[in-house]
Amino acid sequence: MKRIKQMPWVLELDGEEVHDCFLFEGDASDCEMAGKGGCGTSKCFLGTGDSREPKFCLRHYFELNGDDREGGYKIVFEH
């Protein structure tokens, strides 16, 4: 997965950690939700710069954003 650019917002993960958000380019299998169906068709992904944290295709990123589901991010406008 290749990091493309830093986004103008930060992400809250698990209700406490805050990280810069990055746009990545990769393969469909790079989505944390790959294999569960419904991944977006673009090769773009969003997530933190930490390689240990999940990355999501754009569809799943925005679908999960703000939900209390495990593994989702919450956008925090702090920049």
NORTA-V247098 format. One record per residue. N is the residue number from 0. PSI is psi in whole degrees, 0 to 359 (NA if undefined). Layout:
n={N | N}
psi={PSI | PSI}
This chain:
n={0 | 1 | 2 | 3 | 4 | 5 | 6 | 7 | 8 | 9 | 10 | 11 | 12 | 13 | 14 | 15 | 16 | 17 | 18 | 19 | 20 | 21 | 22 | 23 | 24 | 25 | 26 | 27 | 28 | 29 | 30 | 31 | 32 | 33 | 34 | 35 | 36 | 37 | 38 | 39 | 40 | 41 | 42 | 43 | 44 | 45 | 46 | 47 | 48 | 49 | 50 | 51 | 52 | 53 | 54 | 55 | 56 | 57 | 58 | 59 | 60 | 61 | 62 | 63 | 64 | 65 | 66 | 67 | 68 | 69 | 70 | 71 | 72 | 73 | 74 | 75 | 76 | 77 | 78}
psi={134 | 129 | 129 | 307 | 159 | 136 | 161 | 27 | 169 | 163 | 140 | 130 | 130 | 30 | 5 | 320 | 137 | 130 | 152 | 148 | 140 | 150 | 133 | 158 | 134 | 199 | 160 | 328 | 352 | 345 | 136 | 334 | 8 | 139 | 349 | 2 | 152 | 17 | 148 | 159 | 349 | 167 | 23 | 142 | 153 | 147 | 189 | 169 | 352 | 120 | 343 | 346 | 153 | 150 | 143 | 145 | 164 | 320 | 309 | 326 | 309 | 332 | 320 | 339 | 127 | 344 | 163 | 13 | 146 | 134 | 351 | 158 | 158 | 129 | 130 | 120 | 99 | 358 | NA}
